[in-house]
Structures are given as C-alpha cells and as structure tokens.
Amino acid sequence: MTDRTRRLPGAVLRNCLLLAVESGAIWMLRGPEGLWVPVLLAVFVAGAAVPHGTDAEFVARTAVALTAVGIAVLGGNTWDRHVLHDRGREQVAVVVQRTMVEDGGGLSPSLRLRTEAGRDLPGPVTMDLAVGARLTVTVDPDGPAWAPGGRPDRPLWQAAGTGALLLLQSVLLLRISLRRSRT
C-alpha cells in the first residue's frame, strides 16, 4: 500500500500535465482555421511521453496519446458549438469566391464567404453555391468560430463525449502510474 501511496503524486502530476497540454490545444484549435496538424501532433507526442518513468509499453502509451488527441479534437468542437449556442449571432453571408478543388475523387467546390457586415469568414466551405448567393450563418462576434445555418443546439452530447474521454484518460494514467513494476 505504501508503494502505491508513493506513486500517487506522480499519477496526479502526469494527469495535470496532460490536461494542461490538452487545454492549450483546445484554445489553439478554435475556429475552422486552427493549426490542426502541428497542434494534434504535439498533443500526441505529449500524450505518449507523459507515462515516462513507468512500465508503460507501446500499446499503453499509444492509448493515452490517442485519448489525448480525441479530447483535444472533441473539446475544440464542443467549445466552438457552445460559444455559437450562447453568444452566436445569425447573419447573412455572401459567396465572394468559388473555386474547384481536387480532393482525390474528383473536383469539388470550395467557397469563401463574407458577411453583409464585411467580415471575411475563415476557412473554405464545401457547398455548391454560385458567387453572389446568400446563406445564413452563425458567427461569434468576439472570436473566430462560425457555422453555416442558424444557431446550433446546446452541445450536450459533445460535452458528454469529452467528459467520458477525460475520465478514460484519467483512469488509464492512474492505472499506468500505480501499476507495480514487473521487474
């Protein structure tokens, strides 16, 4: 029992470090033009490195890393939807540019939008509309988040999924950290 008590502070520290990395990643992934690949790669590497000093092998480290990436992605989506639900404003946007992008299976349209108030919306939209067409969007007046259509519902399922992944990650790290050494 004293061996597990001695390892408990390390387990708490590992979990806090990974939660801090995930919180930073969620903050950096706000809006549709976040730095997805480098941020998620950094979260994966941090998730795989956090069990350092334990007997965790490849599968356990990969499970922790993938859970951390899942938390960052789902948490970012949940945050954006929550912001749009709480303070999003419906506005009319106009298609200002339409290009065709090759996506491996053929050509698909990619649109750039601008609200009637003059705000350029970041990120291409994969809808097939003509230049000058109007559509309703919901934008965050204080941040980069926006979505086509009206205000989204409260993101209850996304929040529950993020919470479930956080619980799974905490249990995994606690189990890895408190496990007895095999040697």
N, C-alpha and C positions, 0 to 999 in steps of 0.2 A: 504494500500500500504506500509506503514512503517513497518507493521508486516512482510511482505514478504521480504522487504529490510533487515530487521534484521536477517532473516533466511538464506539469500543468502550465507554469508561466510561459514556457516555450510554445505550447499549443496556442495559448491566448495571443502571444506576440505574432505568431505566424498568421493567425486568422485576422488580426488587426492590420498587419502589413498588406495582406491581400485585399482586404476591404478598402484600404486607402488607395491602392492601385486601381481597383475597380471604380471607386468613386471618381477619381481623376479621369478615368477613361470615359465614364458616362458624361462627365462635364465636357470633355473634348469632342464627343460624338454628337453633340446637339445639332439639330437641323440636318437637312439632307446632304450637305456638302462637308461632312466631317472627314477627318483623316482616318478613314476606316482601316485600311490595311496596316499602316505602321502602328496605330494605336492597338489594334487587336493582336498584332504580333507581339508587341511589348507586354500586353496582358498575358498572353500565352506563355512567354518566356518567364515572366514573374511568377505565374502560377506553377510552372514546372520547377522553379528554383526555390520556392518557399519551403517545400519539405526537406531542404538541405539539412544535413545533420541527423536525419532519421534513417531508418532502414527502408524507406520507400523506394520501390523499384520503378521501372519504366511505366507499367500499367497504372500504378497509383499516382505517379506524377502527371501522367497524361490525363487521367480522370480529373484531377484537381485543376489542371490547366484548361481543359475543355469546359469545365463548370465555370471557371472564372470568365472565359470568353462569352459563354452563354449569359452570364449575369450582366456583363458589360453591354452586350447587344440588346437583350430584353429590357434591361434597366434604362438604356438610352431611348428605346422606342416608347417605353412606359412614360418616361419623363416628358417627351415631346407631346404625346397624346394627352397627358394630364394638363400640361400648360395650355394646349389648344382648347381643352374642355373648359378650363377655369377662366382664362382670360383671352381666348381667341376671338377675333373679330371677323365676321363674314364680309368679304369684299368681292368685287367683280374684277377678274383678271382678263387681260387681252393677250392673245398669242402674238408675240412680236417676231418670232423666228421659228421656222420649221426646217429641219434638216433630216436627211435619211441616214441612219447609222447601220452599219453591217454588224449583226450580232451573232454570226456563225451560222444561223439558219436562214439567212436572207436579210433583206433590208427592212428596218422598222423605223417609224417616225420618232423624232425627238424634238420636243418643243421647249422654247424659252418663253416665260410668262412675265408680264409686268402688270401690277395692279393699276387701277384708274387713278390712284393717289400718286403714282410714279415710282413705286418701289419695285425693283427687279427681284424676282423670286429665285433663290439659288437652286441649282440642280435641274437637270433636264426632266421633262415629263414624257412618259411613253403613252401618249394618247394620239389619236389620229384626227387632228383638227386643222382647219385652214388658218393661214395668217389672218389676223383680224377677228377671229372667233372669240367669243366671250364665254367665260365659265366662272362659276362661284368657287372661291377658295376661302379657307380659314387661315388667318395669319396671326402670329404672336406679335403684338405691337412693340414688345420690348426685346425680342430675340429672333433667332434665325428660323424657328420652327414654322412650318406651314403645311397644309394638306389640301388637296382638291376636295371640293364638296363642302357641305355645311359643318357646323361644329360637331366633333366626334363625341360619342358617349364617354362616360367615365371609364377609364381603363382598368376595370376590376380584374379581369382575367389575366391581363399582362402583369398587374401588380402581384396577383396571387402566384403566377408562374415565377416571377423574380424572387418572391419570398421563399418559394419552395426550393429554388436553386441555391439561395443563400443558406437555407437550412441544410441542404445536402452537402454543400461545401464545408460548412462548419462541422458537421458530423464526420466527413471524410478527414479533414485536418485534425480533428480531435482524435480520431481512431488511429491515424498515422503517427501522430505525435506521442500518444500514450502507449502504443504497442511495445511490447517487450522486444528487446534485441534478440536476434536469432543466434548470435554468437555466444 
